[in-house]
């Protein structure tokens, strides 16, 4: 099984690339989905969050209001660190369980979509790392125009992340998402060929080792 880490800074188009790879046959494990599952009502992370920040981070139905929580901790380094220490270990546990299930099924290609892959020093857990990148002005436009975010908030979110230049130096494959959908799909087609070739190479190496 080829285990691939997929990452990219906010508004880079990482989610779109993840869906394109899934359409081509990859098993997709999405960290954002796992992060929501990790804080479902009744989970240890849910209770730990309530213990620290109180019921003001709950929606009327008792579920965690992730937007309210994000607004509460954003820009506060100690608070963000505390939240990460609660949520990230549970997300990692859920991801490892899904990877194990995929391996047991015999899945050939597993893509783990992880926004903070470099920040959390997860590079060595994967066979290959794909970085999706786009020019900063374009990412700003996507945040303000497409997502309706205030320009100051968009700038703060971009500034809070590790610069993409540092991530590009450590990625195995870089997707340049600065043009249109057709070009992006064409890049993903070429990447898929490379991933399939690498998966076959590893399968062949494993078979020779066994024989």
C-alpha positions in Angstrom: 0.0 0.0 0.0 1.2 3.5 -0.9 0.6 6.0 1.9 0.5 9.6 0.7 0.3 12.8 2.7 -1.6 15.6 1.1 -1.3 19.1 2.4 -1.5 22.8 1.5 -2.1 26.1 3.2 -5.5 27.7 3.4 -7.3 28.4 0.1 -4.6 26.5 -1.9 -7.2 24.1 -3.3 -6.1 21.1 -1.4 -9.6 19.8 -0.9 -10.3 19.9 -4.6 -7.1 17.9 -5.3 -8.1 15.4 -2.7 -11.4 14.9 -4.4 -9.8 14.5 -7.8 -7.4 11.8 -6.4 -10.4 10.0 -4.7 -12.2 10.0 -8.1 -9.3 8.3 -9.7 -9.4 5.5 -7.2 -7.5 6.5 -4.0 -8.8 5.9 -0.5 -9.2 9.3 1.1 -8.8 10.0 4.8 -9.7 13.6 5.6 -8.3 15.2 8.7 -11.0 17.8 8.8 -13.7 15.1 9.0 -11.7 13.3 11.7 -11.4 16.5 13.6 -15.2 16.8 13.7 -15.5 13.2 14.8 -12.9 13.7 17.5 -15.1 16.3 19.2 -18.5 14.7 18.8 -20.7 15.0 21.9 -19.7 12.6 24.6 -16.1 12.0 23.4 -13.1 12.6 25.7 -12.0 15.5 23.6 -15.5 17.1 23.8 -15.5 16.9 27.6 -11.9 18.2 27.8 -12.9 21.2 25.7 -15.9 21.9 27.9 -13.7 21.7 31.0 -11.4 24.3 29.7 -13.7 26.8 27.8 -17.1 26.1 29.3 -20.5 25.9 27.7 -20.1 29.0 25.6 -18.6 26.9 22.9 -21.7 24.8 22.6 -24.6 25.2 20.1 -28.2 25.0 21.3 -28.4 21.3 20.5 -25.4 20.5 22.8 -22.9 19.9 19.9 -19.6 21.7 19.9 -19.8 25.0 18.0 -16.5 24.8 16.2 -16.8 28.3 14.8 -17.3 29.8 18.3 -14.4 27.8 19.6 -12.2 28.9 16.8 -13.0 32.5 17.4 -12.3 32.1 21.1 -8.8 30.7 20.6 -7.7 32.4 17.4 -4.6 34.6 17.9 -4.0 33.2 21.4 -1.0 31.0 21.2 -1.5 29.3 24.6 -5.2 28.6 23.8 -4.4 27.2 20.4 -1.8 25.0 21.9 -4.2 23.7 24.5 -6.8 23.0 21.9 -4.3 21.1 19.7 -3.2 19.0 22.6 -6.8 17.9 23.2 -7.8 17.3 19.6 -4.7 16.2 17.6 -4.0 13.0 19.5 -7.5 11.8 19.0 -7.4 12.7 15.3 -4.1 10.8 14.9 -5.7 7.8 16.6 -8.7 7.9 14.2 -6.4 8.3 11.2 -4.2 5.4 12.3 -7.3 3.2 12.7 -8.5 4.0 9.2 -5.0 3.4 7.6 -4.9 0.0 9.3 -8.4 -0.8 7.9 -7.3 0.2 4.4 -4.1 -1.9 4.7 -6.2 -4.9 5.9 -8.5 -4.5 2.9 -5.6 -4.4 0.5 -6.2 -0.8 -0.7 -3.3 0.2 -3.0 -3.4 3.9 -2.6 -4.3 5.9 0.6 -4.3 9.7 0.6 -4.3 11.4 4.0 -5.5 15.0 3.7 -3.7 16.8 6.6 -3.6 20.6 6.6 -0.9 20.8 9.4 1.2 17.9 8.1 4.5 19.8 8.2 3.6 21.8 11.3 2.9 18.5 13.2 6.1 16.9 11.9 4.3 14.0 10.3 6.4 13.8 7.1 8.2 10.6 8.1 4.8 8.8 8.4 4.3 8.8 4.7 5.8 7.3 1.5 5.3 10.6 -0.4 4.2 14.1 0.3 2.0 16.2 -2.1 1.8 19.9 -1.5 -0.9 22.0 -3.2 0.1 25.6 -3.5 -1.3 28.8 -5.0 0.0 32.4 -5.1 -0.8 34.3 -2.0 -2.8 37.0 -3.7 -5.0 34.3 -5.3 -5.5 32.6 -1.9 -6.5 36.0 -0.4 -9.0 36.5 -3.2 -10.5 33.0 -2.6 -10.9 33.7 1.1 -12.4 37.1 0.7 -14.5 36.7 -2.5 -15.4 33.0 -2.4 -15.7 32.5 1.3 -16.8 36.0 2.2 -14.1 36.5 4.8 -13.0 40.0 5.9 -9.7 40.9 4.4 -8.0 41.4 7.8 -9.2 38.0 9.0 -7.9 36.4 5.8 -4.5 38.0 6.1 -4.3 36.8 9.8 -5.2 33.2 8.8 -2.6 33.2 6.0 0.1 34.7 8.3 -0.6 32.2 11.0 0.5 29.3 8.9 3.9 28.0 8.0 5.0 29.8 4.7 4.5 27.6 1.7 8.1 28.3 0.6 9.3 26.2 3.5 6.8 23.4 2.7 7.8 23.3 -1.0 11.4 22.5 0.0 10.2 19.3 1.7 7.4 18.1 -0.6 8.0 15.3 -3.1 5.3 16.5 -5.4 4.0 20.1 -5.8 0.6 20.9 -7.4 0.6 24.5 -8.8 -3.0 25.6 -8.4 -2.9 29.1 -9.8 -4.7 28.7 -13.1 -8.0 26.9 -13.9 -9.7 23.6 -13.2 -8.6 22.1 -16.5 -5.0 22.6 -15.8 -5.4 21.3 -12.2 -7.1 18.2 -13.5 -4.3 17.7 -16.0 -1.7 17.9 -13.2 -3.6 15.5 -11.1 -3.7 13.0 -14.0 0.1 13.1 -14.2 0.4 12.8 -10.5 -1.9 9.8 -10.5 0.3 8.1 -13.0 3.3 8.7 -10.8 1.5 7.4 -7.8 0.4 4.2 -9.6 3.9 3.6 -10.9 5.3 4.0 -7.3 2.7 1.7 -5.9 3.5 -1.0 -8.5 7.2 -0.6 -7.9 6.7 -1.1 -4.2 4.4 -4.1 -4.8 7.0 -5.7 -7.1 9.8 -5.1 -4.5 7.6 -6.6 -1.8 6.9 -9.7 -3.9 10.6 -10.2 -4.6 11.4 -9.9 -0.9 8.7 -12.5 -0.1 9.8 -15.0 -2.8 
